[in-house]
């Protein structure tokens, strides 16, 4: 492709994105294709000769777009948001153009040093202690795996890396912790049986006394507690484990504390929500995802550690072909995580934070909290509905009650209701279960979601009810 | 940022990239900043109020750019290339604009189905068996870790996932294998001591008889061989382990065979180089990186498995909040790897393969092979130099000989030579050691590298020699 064609289609892509965002509400939030619909429109073998960008771009619009679920739609209430923003996309464009692989300082010093600086900014923005250091990971799954590995090594005096997993070890998390904890426990070789799910209280937050009991029990039985994972903002209901008592317990048992605040971390930008992270200073590692609620394109996960030397000691390997004359003077982020290769992710964080400023981001978060308040009021105004968990942030777990219905029937009823709302194309919500009780789950965090979108989804729910 | 500002700066970024590529030879390949140079130009705290895109974009050019090492420079001969291309960048732009997180089918059916299709294309393009299935990983480090984990589970009847790593297990790779093998062995809980480095022959390829001896020895000793990692195209010298005999041995011992062809896999697009992968059909898993030598922006690693059910059995977890009504009918790629969250990476592969066509990509690879031939001839024409390893593809390991010098002095001499070449800004090479012998290492694969660039780097080396 010659430069002029690149310019032409580059401008077209930019304009297409601007139009797409402008008109995004004309698309159904959740793609309406059926399994196989996209695949059957694609040839089973690649072309021998190159094709024109016209036809590729046309196929993108005709074949791919109908199969896209529109995460940037203001009617996005599913899972957690992954809210992007114009400055973040501009940075992604430049990152793609530079095409730099930033595994070590030498392979792009600016990528490493900008990452240090924006991670220091972020650390201060959410109030973590000044001595901590940060590194960008792709996702919270990876960050949590890094924590589990560092904890494993610390608990076994770096012998697991050398001699293979040394049993018996144990890992602790609340029964509401994210599935990446179980996945990480398996990957790191602890095994599922080493994972203790600690009971939660009526707010779905981990009960510190139960954690202490489990630690005590294991210690007496000769099992070495390696890692506790506390969640600030669980996936199902954004329950917040009480970090301060958990932290004190972990410190007294000498066990690694990792805090998963993947979604909720952004809320700590607000002084009035900072209390959610109270006690985080007791932790050894902490993760939150700017790619969820902080206007930064997926993927971008911010991982902070109290003592980076424990992280690098877990991961560093020094093959000859990666040595540089400056290794003693610089950070080589390849030793701060799983992968060797690294994208230049700091650029988009820098663009986002500078373009919005602290105040701009805070305003967005406050607006989402206000919208969550409105939606809660709407539900509470209708006695047919119930809210199943405290609304700490912007996730609301609710369902329609039906007298005399079994749990199973209630699940079917509400699942049907949810499907009707999602089929409308105007909103997309997902579900969860809390203590076995099925509920719809509305998560607010899309950058452009307005009060209108909130009222629309409520109307859709009301309308679906009357049809059932 | 309003839409018009986005359009304006979007066009500016596209034009900036087009100009950057046009004028890239005016930049020094390897950034010339010193440690701390970039950092000291950046404020230590984030702004409270938003800043204009003018000033951010200006700072990108003034502060960040001098700290970039230019991977897309035609004088790039370091490490392995990571050659991007205009159609790949266009796809990255659209991916960023869509901002979709493609963890499961439902969160963007087109992303999943396009990934299935392009991975089928790729599989056919390099001649892997038709029954195999593919998934995109971020990097080969991650793909190799996936292989080590699947192998671990298979060898222990899925009990390691459940009960924690079950010893004693062993993993085998040549002494020239990539450092990600050792890293993966540690992460997966095998431990460094479980890794057997198998000796290599005079071409730096694994000696199958030595592998067999090690397997036999371990088996007799009650150690369970879990995984063999063969490399097609080692990092130091692109040595190619003989896959066919290795494959037969692995099959007879019932041990998982993973093939790491991260760089060399692209060469299998050429019928005349297909022999490098002869025997790959015996393997259980295979990885190669389109982000190295196939015009696709970093990151994009193609991971293929013979039996995907073993992969998903290793990774799948079904939390309620991720269940969809279609899970039995579709692929959910979150269960095919480490991370839950996934970028829409298939789009860039689709753009690249369609835009270049098979022939276009093959032409590029053939041209690089021709350039490697020219560089070899230049070295061989000068008796002061020696080539230290067979040139299987486009990586040449060479050094200047100095009669009577110790290895240590030779290393210092050639390292100085290398530093002089790199300091010129016109080329960037890295080094390695082969059997303890230091050498310079020239890797050809940048999309726009021409014969001129090859002659330039040779001239630089000659000039540096005369100054020493």
Boltz contact constraints between the chains, C-beta under 6 A:
constraints:
  - contact:
      token1: [A, 1]
      token2: [B, 86]
      max_distance: 6.0
  - contact:
      token1: [A, 1]
      token2: [B, 87]
      max_distance: 6.0
  - contact:
      token1: [A, 3]
      token2: [B, 18]
      max_distance: 6.0
  - contact:
      token1: [A, 6]
      token2: [B, 18]
      max_distance: 6.0
  - contact:
      token1: [A, 6]
      token2: [B, 86]
      max_distance: 6.0
  - contact:
      token1: [A, 7]
      token2: [B, 18]
      max_distance: 6.0
  - contact:
      token1: [A, 9]
      token2: [B, 90]
      max_distance: 6.0
  - contact:
      token1: [A, 10]
      token2: [B, 14]
      max_distance: 6.0
  - contact:
      token1: [A, 11]
      token2: [B, 11]
      max_distance: 6.0
  - contact:
      token1: [A, 11]
      token2: [B, 14]
      max_distance: 6.0
  - contact:
      token1: [A, 13]
      token2: [B, 90]
      max_distance: 6.0
  - contact:
      token1: [A, 13]
      token2: [B, 93]
      max_distance: 6.0
  - contact:
      token1: [A, 13]
      token2: [B, 94]
      max_distance: 6.0
  - contact:
      token1: [A, 14]
      token2: [B, 10]
      max_distance: 6.0
  - contact:
      token1: [A, 14]
      token2: [B, 11]
      max_distance: 6.0
  - contact:
      token1: [A, 17]
      token2: [B, 97]
      max_distance: 6.0
  - contact:
      token1: [A, 18]
      token2: [B, 3]
      max_distance: 6.0
  - contact:
      token1: [A, 18]
      token2: [B, 6]
      max_distance: 6.0
  - contact:
      token1: [A, 18]
      token2: [B, 7]
      max_distance: 6.0
  - contact:
      token1: [A, 31]
      token2: [B, 109]
      max_distance: 6.0
  - contact:
      token1: [A, 33]
      token2: [B, 109]
      max_distance: 6.0
  - contact:
      token1: [A, 35]
      token2: [B, 329]
      max_distance: 6.0
  - contact:
      token1: [A, 35]
      token2: [B, 330]
      max_distance: 6.0
  - contact:
      token1: [A, 38]
      token2: [B, 109]
      max_distance: 6.0
  - contact:
      token1: [A, 38]
      token2: [B, 110]
      max_distance: 6.0
  - contact:
      token1: [A, 38]
      token2: [B, 113]
      max_distance: 6.0
  - contact:
      token1: [A, 39]
      token2: [B, 113]
      max_distance: 6.0
  - contact:
      token1: [A, 42]
      token2: [B, 117]
      max_distance: 6.0
  - contact:
      token1: [A, 46]
      token2: [B, 121]
      max_distance: 6.0
  - contact:
      token1: [A, 46]
      token2: [B, 353]
      max_distance: 6.0
  - contact:
      token1: [A, 46]
      token2: [B, 358]
      max_distance: 6.0
  - contact:
      token1: [A, 47]
      token2: [B, 354]
      max_distance: 6.0
  - contact:
      token1: [A, 47]
      token2: [B, 357]
      max_distance: 6.0
  - contact:
      token1: [A, 48]
      token2: [B, 357]
      max_distance: 6.0
  - contact:
      token1: [A, 48]
      token2: [B, 358]
      max_distance: 6.0
  - contact:
      token1: [A, 48]
      token2: [B, 359]
      max_distance: 6.0
  - contact:
      token1: [A, 49]
      token2: [B, 357]
      max_distance: 6.0
  - contact:
      token1: [A, 49]
      token2: [B, 359]
      max_distance: 6.0
  - contact:
      token1: [A, 50]
      token2: [B, 355]
      max_distance: 6.0
  - contact:
      token1: [A, 50]
      token2: [B, 356]
      max_distance: 6.0
  - contact:
      token1: [A, 50]
      token2: [B, 357]
      max_distance: 6.0
  - contact:
      token1: [A, 50]
      token2: [B, 360]
      max_distance: 6.0
  - contact:
      token1: [A, 51]
      token2: [B, 354]
      max_distance: 6.0
  - contact:
      token1: [A, 56]
      token2: [B, 351]
      max_distance: 6.0
  - contact:
      token1: [A, 56]
      token2: [B, 354]
      max_distance: 6.0
  - contact:
      token1: [A, 64]
      token2: [B, 110]
      max_distance: 6.0
  - contact:
      token1: [A, 67]
      token2: [B, 109]
      max_distance: 6.0
  - contact:
      token1: [A, 67]
      token2: [B, 110]
      max_distance: 6.0
  - contact:
      token1: [A, 68]
      token2: [B, 98]
      max_distance: 6.0
  - contact:
      token1: [A, 68]
      token2: [B, 100]
      max_distance: 6.0
  - contact:
      token1: [A, 68]
      token2: [B, 108]
      max_distance: 6.0
  - contact:
      token1: [A, 68]
      token2: [B, 110]
      max_distance: 6.0
  - contact:
      token1: [A, 69]
      token2: [B, 107]
      max_distance: 6.0
  - contact:
      token1: [A, 69]
      token2: [B, 108]
      max_distance: 6.0
  - contact:
      token1: [A, 71]
      token2: [B, 99]
      max_distance: 6.0
  - contact:
      token1: [A, 71]
      token2: [B, 100]
      max_distance: 6.0
  - contact:
      token1: [A, 72]
      token2: [B, 99]
      max_distance: 6.0
  - contact:
      token1: [A, 82]
      token2: [B, 101]
      max_distance: 6.0
  - contact:
      token1: [A, 84]
      token2: [B, 99]
      max_distance: 6.0
  - contact:
      token1: [A, 86]
      token2: [B, 1]
      max_distance: 6.0
  - contact:
      token1: [A, 86]
      token2: [B, 6]
      max_distance: 6.0
  - contact:
      token1: [A, 87]
      token2: [B, 1]
      max_distance: 6.0
  - contact:
      token1: [A, 89]
      token2: [B, 96]
      max_distance: 6.0
  - contact:
      token1: [A, 89]
      token2: [B, 97]
      max_distance: 6.0
  - contact:
      token1: [A, 90]
      token2: [B, 9]
      max_distance: 6.0
  - contact:
      token1: [A, 90]
      token2: [B, 13]
      max_distance: 6.0
  - contact:
      token1: [A, 92]
      token2: [B, 96]
      max_distance: 6.0
  - contact:
      token1: [A, 93]
      token2: [B, 13]
      max_distance: 6.0
  - contact:
      token1: [A, 93]
      token2: [B, 93]
      max_distance: 6.0
  - contact:
      token1: [A, 94]
      token2: [B, 13]
      max_distance: 6.0
  - contact:
      token1: [A, 96]
      token2: [B, 89]
      max_distance: 6.0
  - contact:
      token1: [A, 96]
      token2: [B, 92]
      max_distance: 6.0
  - contact:
      token1: [A, 96]
      token2: [B, 297]
      max_distance: 6.0
  - contact:
      token1: [A, 97]
      token2: [B, 17]
      max_distance: 6.0
  - contact:
      token1: [A, 97]
      token2: [B, 89]
      max_distance: 6.0
  - contact:
      token1: [A, 98]
      token2: [B, 68]
      max_distance: 6.0
  - contact:
      token1: [A, 99]
      token2: [B, 71]
      max_distance: 6.0
  - contact:
      token1: [A, 99]
      token2: [B, 72]
      max_distance: 6.0
  - contact:
      token1: [A, 99]
      token2: [B, 84]
      max_distance: 6.0
  - contact:
      token1: [A, 99]
      token2: [B, 297]
      max_distance: 6.0
  - contact:
      token1: [A, 100]
      token2: [B, 68]
      max_distance: 6.0
  - contact:
      token1: [A, 100]
      token2: [B, 71]
      max_distance: 6.0
  - contact:
      token1: [A, 101]
      token2: [B, 82]
      max_distance: 6.0
  - contact:
      token1: [A, 101]
      token2: [B, 298]
      max_distance: 6.0
  - contact:
      token1: [A, 107]
      token2: [B, 69]
      max_distance: 6.0
  - contact:
      token1: [A, 108]
      token2: [B, 68]
      max_distance: 6.0
  - contact:
      token1: [A, 108]
      token2: [B, 69]
      max_distance: 6.0
  - contact:
      token1: [A, 109]
      token2: [B, 31]
      max_distance: 6.0
  - contact:
      token1: [A, 109]
      token2: [B, 33]
      max_distance: 6.0
  - contact:
      token1: [A, 109]
      token2: [B, 38]
      max_distance: 6.0
  - contact:
      token1: [A, 109]
      token2: [B, 67]
      max_distance: 6.0
  - contact:
      token1: [A, 110]
      token2: [B, 38]
      max_distance: 6.0
  - contact:
      token1: [A, 110]
      token2: [B, 64]
      max_distance: 6.0
  - contact:
      token1: [A, 110]
      token2: [B, 67]
      max_distance: 6.0
  - contact:
      token1: [A, 110]
      token2: [B, 68]
      max_distance: 6.0
  - contact:
      token1: [A, 113]
      token2: [B, 38]
      max_distance: 6.0
  - contact:
      token1: [A, 113]
      token2: [B, 39]
      max_distance: 6.0
  - contact:
      token1: [A, 117]
      token2: [B, 42]
      max_distance: 6.0
  - contact:
      token1: [A, 121]
      token2: [B, 46]
      max_distance: 6.0
  - contact:
      token1: [A, 139]
      token2: [B, 339]
      max_distance: 6.0
  - contact:
      token1: [A, 139]
      token2: [B, 341]
      max_distance: 6.0
  - contact:
      token1: [A, 141]
      token2: [B, 339]
      max_distance: 6.0
  - contact:
      token1: [A, 141]
      token2: [B, 340]
      max_distance: 6.0
  - contact:
      token1: [A, 142]
      token2: [B, 339]
      max_distance: 6.0
  - contact:
      token1: [A, 161]
      token2: [B, 186]
      max_distance: 6.0
  - contact:
      token1: [A, 162]
      token2: [B, 191]
      max_distance: 6.0
  - contact:
      token1: [A, 162]
      token2: [B, 192]
      max_distance: 6.0
  - contact:
      token1: [A, 163]
      token2: [B, 191]
      max_distance: 6.0
  - contact:
      token1: [A, 163]
      token2: [B, 193]
      max_distance: 6.0
  - contact:
      token1: [A, 164]
      token2: [B, 165]
      max_distance: 6.0
  - contact:
      token1: [A, 164]
      token2: [B, 167]
      max_distance: 6.0
  - contact:
      token1: [A, 164]
      token2: [B, 190]
      max_distance: 6.0
  - contact:
      token1: [A, 164]
      token2: [B, 191]
      max_distance: 6.0
  - contact:
      token1: [A, 164]
      token2: [B, 194]
      max_distance: 6.0
  - contact:
      token1: [A, 165]
      token2: [B, 164]
      max_distance: 6.0
  - contact:
      token1: [A, 165]
      token2: [B, 165]
      max_distance: 6.0
  - contact:
      token1: [A, 165]
      token2: [B, 189]
      max_distance: 6.0
  - contact:
      token1: [A, 167]
      token2: [B, 164]
      max_distance: 6.0
  - contact:
      token1: [A, 179]
      token2: [B, 317]
      max_distance: 6.0
  - contact:
      token1: [A, 179]
      token2: [B, 319]
      max_distance: 6.0
  - contact:
      token1: [A, 180]
      token2: [B, 340]
      max_distance: 6.0
  - contact:
      token1: [A, 182]
      token2: [B, 317]
      max_distance: 6.0
  - contact:
      token1: [A, 183]
      token2: [B, 317]
      max_distance: 6.0
  - contact:
      token1: [A, 186]
      token2: [B, 161]
      max_distance: 6.0
  - contact:
      token1: [A, 189]
      token2: [B, 165]
      max_distance: 6.0
  - contact:
      token1: [A, 189]
      token2: [B, 189]
      max_distance: 6.0
  - contact:
      token1: [A, 190]
      token2: [B, 164]
      max_distance: 6.0
  - contact:
      token1: [A, 191]
      token2: [B, 162]
      max_distance: 6.0
  - contact:
      token1: [A, 191]
      token2: [B, 163]
      max_distance: 6.0
  - contact:
      token1: [A, 191]
      token2: [B, 164]
      max_distance: 6.0
  - contact:
      token1: [A, 192]
      token2: [B, 162]
      max_distance: 6.0
  - contact:
      token1: [A, 193]
      token2: [B, 163]
      max_distance: 6.0
  - contact:
      token1: [A, 194]
      token2: [B, 164]
      max_distance: 6.0
  - contact:
      token1: [A, 235]
      token2: [B, 321]
      max_distance: 6.0
  - contact:
      token1: [A, 236]
      token2: [B, 321]
      max_distance: 6.0
  - contact:
      token1: [A, 297]
      token2: [B, 96]
      max_distance: 6.0
  - contact:
      token1: [A, 297]
      token2: [B, 99]
      max_distance: 6.0
  - contact:
      token1: [A, 298]
      token2: [B, 101]
      max_distance: 6.0
  - contact:
      token1: [A, 299]
      token2: [B, 341]
      max_distance: 6.0
  - contact:
      token1: [A, 299]
      token2: [B, 343]
      max_distance: 6.0
  - contact:
      token1: [A, 317]
      token2: [B, 179]
      max_distance: 6.0
  - contact:
      token1: [A, 317]
      token2: [B, 182]
      max_distance: 6.0
  - contact:
      token1: [A, 317]
      token2: [B, 183]
      max_distance: 6.0
  - contact:
      token1: [A, 319]
      token2: [B, 179]
      max_distance: 6.0
  - contact:
      token1: [A, 320]
      token2: [B, 432]
      max_distance: 6.0
  - contact:
      token1: [A, 320]
      token2: [B, 433]
      max_distance: 6.0
  - contact:
      token1: [A, 321]
      token2: [B, 235]
      max_distance: 6.0
  - contact:
      token1: [A, 321]
      token2: [B, 236]
      max_distance: 6.0
  - contact:
      token1: [A, 321]
      token2: [B, 432]
      max_distance: 6.0
  - contact:
      token1: [A, 329]
      token2: [B, 35]
      max_distance: 6.0
  - contact:
      token1: [A, 330]
      token2: [B, 35]
      max_distance: 6.0
  - contact:
      token1: [A, 339]
      token2: [B, 139]
      max_distance: 6.0
  - contact:
      token1: [A, 339]
      token2: [B, 141]
      max_distance: 6.0
  - contact:
      token1: [A, 339]
      token2: [B, 142]
      max_distance: 6.0
  - contact:
      token1: [A, 340]
      token2: [B, 141]
      max_distance: 6.0
  - contact:
      token1: [A, 340]
      token2: [B, 180]
      max_distance: 6.0
  - contact:
      token1: [A, 341]
      token2: [B, 139]
      max_distance: 6.0
  - contact:
      token1: [A, 341]
      token2: [B, 299]
      max_distance: 6.0
  - contact:
      token1: [A, 343]
      token2: [B, 299]
      max_distance: 6.0
  - contact:
      token1: [A, 351]
      token2: [B, 56]
      max_distance: 6.0
  - contact:
      token1: [A, 353]
      token2: [B, 46]
      max_distance: 6.0
  - contact:
      token1: [A, 354]
      token2: [B, 47]
      max_distance: 6.0
  - contact:
      token1: [A, 354]
      token2: [B, 51]
      max_distance: 6.0
  - contact:
      token1: [A, 354]
      token2: [B, 56]
      max_distance: 6.0
  - contact:
      token1: [A, 355]
      token2: [B, 50]
      max_distance: 6.0
  - contact:
      token1: [A, 356]
      token2: [B, 50]
      max_distance: 6.0
  - contact:
      token1: [A, 357]
      token2: [B, 47]
      max_distance: 6.0
  - contact:
      token1: [A, 357]
      token2: [B, 48]
      max_distance: 6.0
  - contact:
      token1: [A, 357]
      token2: [B, 49]
      max_distance: 6.0
  - contact:
      token1: [A, 357]
      token2: [B, 50]
      max_distance: 6.0
  - contact:
      token1: [A, 358]
      token2: [B, 46]
      max_distance: 6.0
  - contact:
      token1: [A, 358]
      token2: [B, 48]
      max_distance: 6.0
  - contact:
      token1: [A, 359]
      token2: [B, 48]
      max_distance: 6.0
  - contact:
      token1: [A, 359]
      token2: [B, 49]
      max_distance: 6.0
  - contact:
      token1: [A, 360]
      token2: [B, 50]
      max_distance: 6.0
  - contact:
      token1: [A, 432]
      token2: [B, 320]
      max_distance: 6.0
  - contact:
      token1: [A, 432]
      token2: [B, 321]
      max_distance: 6.0
  - contact:
      token1: [A, 433]
      token2: [B, 320]
      max_distance: 6.0
